[in-house]
Amino acid sequence: MFDLDRMRKDKPVHFVGIGGCNMSALAAALHQRGYTVTGSDIANGPNVRALTQAGIQVSIGHASSNLPDSTQLVVASLAAVGRTNPEVLQGEERGVRTVDRAELLASIMAQHAKSIAVSGTRGKSTTTSLVAAVFVAAGLDPTVSVGTTADQGNYRNGGGRHAVVEACEYHRAFLYTHPSAVLILNVVHGDHGDYFKNEEDTHSAFRDFAGKIRPGGLLVTSADCPVARTITAPQGRRVTFGLAETADYRAEITSWHDGSARFTVFHRGTAMGELAPRLLGEHNVTNILGAVAMGHQHGLELDQMRDAVEAFAGAPRRLQHLGIRNGVRIYDDKACTPGEAAATMAAIRRATPGNIAVVLRPTSFSRVRDLLSEYPDPFVKGDRIVVTDIYPGRDTEDFGMHARDVVRVLAEAGLDAQYVPDNGTAPDVEAVCAYVSRWARDVSALVTFGPNDVAQVGRAYLDGQG
């Protein structure tokens, strides 16, 4: 395995695609530890700006000339940029080692006696952030890496024995790691249809991940997910969490207030206490429960975790409440799939009555291809939906898919959907806000779904545009 301790701090470690959520966290990690860090990205996005402000040299655009002469290591998300990237090729020509970002993450985890990897096809960032918040509040001073935005703090350089990281299944990246504890929230096929061949291929990746747990380690897995609850820990112990009666850690919801649940936590039939978190939705009840189970298995009592859980306002762009304009509540969510959007819509409906205005920026042509028939599922008649052009993400082809295909299946389901083409390569904020303004009297909430650039629509509307 790649050994970070063998790297010199005075020679550059160069990150290709440094603005990615996970890449920016790793770049920040090395920078905070005193390593010389450089990088490049195709756009000067918020993560790039945060890293630049921290003192990291970042080039915009990919070119062989971006690689400093004394570079000792190239780090890349090889599934995204590939080995044909000019900076990766330049490094290879010079004999500079290239490692995948997951290898670097694994090396950081290996430096800690206790490393916790949070996985699942949905909810990873929120739950990783929750586990981190609980451990920080308990004084365990963990190192943390989470796939959110750099300006919101997606890395924490702790001095304790624990590391808490978000572990991604794409291209089986999490198999580089050897954690002492793994949390599996859910296992759903379809999020990465450009890589996983079928359901069994997805399921096998998570089973293999559980096999990476260190001897004597811990698996905390969902009792509510049909696949996750069948996964075992070959070299360690296993506990479950969820709303299911069979769960070792179970939540019993006693009431709802503005979309947030008050619930009692039970451990193997014994009540541990009650929680009243700020997070909206039933899906966040299970995310919280997974974090509580992980904390309890590491010696923390619910009373030690309560304040951190109840104060937690959510990870950036995960059902994030931006504000209220003229009685319309405005939310932003990164949801990449209809399943994720469905959980968010259900949570918002509990928080506010009435119909919802939706700005949907489908993420990746391959996801649209694989999940097209599911796009109407999150919505009900009366919701108003703007669909922008599809954000390609990692895709290099469109698979014959277009945003109009999404509009078509929504219309066939009896939903009010409008296609608004992009302005260049980003959503046409002015045109979208104009639609939202027309609907403002008929809806109680506005939610934007998709990659980072769609979030500007909600913020523009909140600021009075349209």
N, C-alpha and C positions, 0 to 999 in steps of 0.2 A: 504493500500500500504506500502511496505517496506520503512522505514525512515532512511536514511543515517545519519542524525543528531544524532541518538541515539547510533551510534557506537563509541566505544572508539578508540583513535588513537594509544594507546600503545599496543593493542592486535591485532594479525595478521588477516587480511582478505586474504583468500587463494583462488587463481584463478586456476581452473582446465581447462587446455587448454589455458594457458595464452598467447601463441604465436599467436592466431587467430587475424585477423585484428581488429575486434571490441573489443575482449577481451583485447588485448594489450592496446588499447586506454583507456579502463576503468581502467585497472591496473595503467597506467600512471597517470590517473586523480586522483586516490586515493593517489598515491605516492606523487604527487605534492602538494596535500592538507595536507600532513603530516601524513597520515595513514601508519601503518606498513603493508606492502604488501609482500606476498609470492606467489609462484605458481609452476605449473608443466606443461610440454608439452612432446609430444612424440618425438620431434626433436629439435635440437639446431639451429633453423632457424634464419633469420635476425631479426625478431621481438623479439625473445627471447634474442638474443645478445644485442639488443638495450636496453631492459629492464634491463638486467644484468649489462650493463655498467652504467645505471642510479642508480644502487645500490639495485636492487630488487633481492632477493634470489629465483632462479628458479631451480627446480629439473627436470632432463631429465628422462622421463618414468613416468608411473602412478603407485603409490604404496601407501598403507595406511600409511606407515611410513613417507610420504612426508608432512603430515598434522602436523604443529607445535602443541605442547601440549596446548598452550593457545589460539588456533584459536577461534575467535568469530563469524566468518561468512565464508561460502564457496560460491563462485560464480562460476557458470558453464553455458555453453551453453548447456542446457539439451537436446536440439534437437540433438546435436552432440555427447555428451559423455554419455547421459542417466544416470539413477539413479543407475545403476549397477557398475558404475565406483568405484574402490576401495577407492578413496579419498572421494567421495560423501557418500559411505556406512560408512566409518570410521567416518565422521562427524555426520551422523545420529545416529550411535551407541553412540556417545558422547553427543548427544542432541544439536549439533551445527546446527544452521539454514542454509539451502541451498536456495539460490535464483538464478533464471535465470538471465543471464547478462542483459536481457531487463528490468527486474525489477530494477536493479541498475541504468541503464541509465535513466529510468523514474524518479527515486528518484533525480538524479542530475538535470534533467530538471525541476522538481517541485520546486527547489530552486531558479528558475529564473522567474521574472515577465513575461518575453516574451520568449517563447521557440518555435523554428522553427524546424519542422521535415520534412526532405526531403525523399520522397519515390518514388517508381516506380520499375519496373522490370529491367530497364536499365538506366544507367547514374547517379545513386545516388551519387557515390563517387565524380565524377567530379562536379556535381551541388552543392553538399554540400560544397565542397572546394571553389567553386565560391562564394556562398552566404557568406561564412565565410570571404573570401578575401575582398569582398565589405564592409561588416560590420566592419572589422578591419580597412580598409582604411578610413572609415567614422568616426573613433574614438569611436565606440560603445563598444569596448573591450569585444567581446563575448567569452563565453566558447564554445569550439568546440569539437565534437567527430565525426570522419570520419573513414570509414573502409578501410584504406590504410596501408602502412607500417610504423612501429613505428620509424624507423630511418629517415623517411622523415617528421615526426611530425604529427601523427594522432590524437593528443589531444592538446588542448590549454586551459589553465586554466585562464579564463578572470575574470575581476572584474566588468563587466557591468551587465545590467539587462537582456541581451539576451543570450540564448543558441541556438546553431545551431548544429543539430545532423543528422546523417544518420540513417534512420529508416527502418529496414529490415522486409519484409513480411513473411519470412520463419517461419513456425509454428505459424503464426499470432503474432510474437513477438512485432510488433508495437502497438498492442492493449493494452499493459501495459501502454502506454504513454497517457498523456492528454495535448497535445501541444496547444499553443495559435494560431499557424499557421501551416498549412500543405501544402507542395508542392507535387503534384502527376505528375510525368513526363510521365508515360505511364503505361498501365496494359496489360501484355501479358502472356498468360498461356503457360507453358512448361518449365520454368526455374526451378521449384521445383515440378516436377511430382512425386517425391517420397513422397510428403506430400499432395499437392492439388489434389483432386480427379478428377476435370474437370475444364473447363473454368468458369463455374458459381461459383464454390468453390473459385477460385482465385479472381473473380470479387467481390464476397460478402465480402471477407476480406478487400479489399480497401474501399468498401462502409462503412463497419463497422469502419474502421480507420477514415474516414472523420467524422463519428459520435462521435469520441473521442475529437474533437476540443472543447476547452473551450467555454462557452457561450460568444457570441460577438466576437469570433475569426475569423480566415481567412482561406479560402481554395483557393489556387492558383493551377489551374489544366490545363492540356493540351487540347487545342481545336483541335489538330491534331489526337489524339488517340480516336478511336470510343468509347472505354469504358470509358476512363478518362473524356471525355467531358460530360458524362451523370451523373457523380457523383456530388452530392449536399452536402452542408454544413448545416445540420439540425439546428445547433445552431449559425451559423455565416454567414458572407458574402462570396461571391464567385466571383473570377475573372479568366479569361482564358488567355492563351498565346499560340503562335504558328505561323505557316505560313498561317494558314487558314484565309480567309477574315473576318470570324466572330469573331476572337480572340480579346479580349480587349487589349492585348499587342501583336502587330504583327510585324514581321520582313519582310522587303522588301530587298532582296539581290540585290545589284547593281553591284558587280563585284567579281571575284575570283583572288587570287594571291597565287601561290604555294600551293593550296589546302585550303587556308583560305579565308573566305568570308568577304567582306565589306558590311555592311547592315545598313539600316535606321530603327530605332525603332519608331513605332507609338503606341500611347495610345488613344484608342477609336477615331481613325481617325486623330489625331493631331500628327505631327512629333515631337518626343522628341530630336532627334539628330542621329548622325551616329556613328557606332562602327567598328573598324578594329582589331579584336582579332587575337591572334597567333594560337588559336586552329584550327585544321583541321576539315573539314567535315560539311555537312548540319546538322547532328544530334547534333553537338556542337552549332550550331546557336540556336537551340531550347533550349538546356541546358542553354546557356547564357541568353536567353530571359526569361526563368523561374526564374533565379537568379535576373535579372533586375526587373521583375515584383514584386518579393518578396521584394527587396530593396525599390522600389518606394512605395509599399503599407506600408512600415515602415518609410516613410517620406524622403527618399533619392531621390535626383534629378539625372538624368543621368550624368550630369557633375561631380557629386561626385563619381560616380561609374566607369566612363570611364577608368581612369588610372589603377585601379585594374583589370578590365576585360581585358584590352588590354595587360597588363603585365603578366597575368596568363598563365603559360606554361603547365598546365594540372596536374592532379593527377597522382601519380606514377602508372605505368603499365596500364595506360589508353591511348592508342595510343601514347606511349612514344617514342620519337625519340632518339635512342642511339648513332647514328653517321653515318659516311659514310666510306666505304672501297672500293677502286677501282671503284668508281662511283656508288656503290650499297648503297642505303639508308637503314638503319636498324632500324626497329621499334619493339616494344614489346607491347602486349596487353593482358589483363586478360580475354578476351571474353570467356564465358562459353557456349554460345549457337551460332548456326549458324546465328541467327538474329543479335546478337551483332557483330559477325565477318563480316557480310555483311555491316554494317555501317562503320566499320573500313576500309574494303577493298575499299569501295566507296570513302572514304576520301583520302586514299593513291593514288588511281588512279587519283584524281584531282591534287595531289601534284607532281606526277611524271608519265610520259608516260611509256608505255612498260609493259611487263609481270612481275609477282611478284612471288618470291619464298616464300613458306609458310611452316612453321613448326607447325603442328597442334597436340596439345596434348588434346584429348577430355577429358572433365571434367565430371566424374560420369557416371556409367553404366546406371543409370535410365534416364539421359538426352539423352544418345545415343539411348536408347530404344525408347524414346518418340519422338525424333527429327531426327531419322536416315535419313528419306527421304529428309530433308532440308539441309543436309551437303553440297551438291553441289552448293546450291544457291549463296553463296558469291563469287564463283570463275568463271573464264572464261577460255576458251581453250587457252593454252599458259602459264597459270600459272603452276608452278611446286610445288607439295605438298608432303611433308614428313609427315606421320602419325605415331606418337609414340604410345606406349601402353596407354590405358585409365587410367587416374588418378581416383582412386575410390572415393575420397572425403569422404562424409559421408556414402556412400553405404557399406553395409555389404554382398551383393551378387552381382553377375555380370549379372543377368537377361538374361543369355545366350548371352550376347553381347561381342564382341571382336573388337579390332582396325581394324582387317581385314574386318569387316562388313562395316566400314566407307570407307576403301580403295575400297571395291567392289562397293558401290553406287557412289563414285567419278568416278571410271573407267567406270561404266555404263553410266555416263553422259558425257563421252568423255574426261575426265580430266586425266592428267598425275600425278598419285599418287603412292607413294612408302611406304611400311610399314617398319619401322626400330624399332625392339624390344628394350626395355629398357636395360640398363646395371644395373642390380640389380633392384632397385625401382625408378630409375631416368632415364631421357633420356640419350641415348648414344651420348654424345656431339661430340665425335670424328667422329663417323659414320655419324651423321647428317650433321656436317660441311663438310665432304667429299662430300656429295651430293650437298650441296649448292655451293661448289667451282666449281663443274662440270658445274653448271648452271649459274655461275656468268656472263658470257658473254651474256647470253640470257635474263637476268632479270634486272630491274632497281631498285628493292627494295626487301628486305627480311623482313618478319614479323613473329614473333612467337606468337602463341595463346595458352592460357591455364593457369594453375596454376603457382605458383612462380618458380618451378624448371625448367620450360622450358625457362625462361628468360636467363638462363646461356648459351643457345645455341647462341643467338644473340651477347651476350657479348664476348663469345669465338671467334666467327667468326670475330667480330670487332677487337679483339686483335691479329688476324693473324692466327688462327687455321684453318686448311683446305686449 
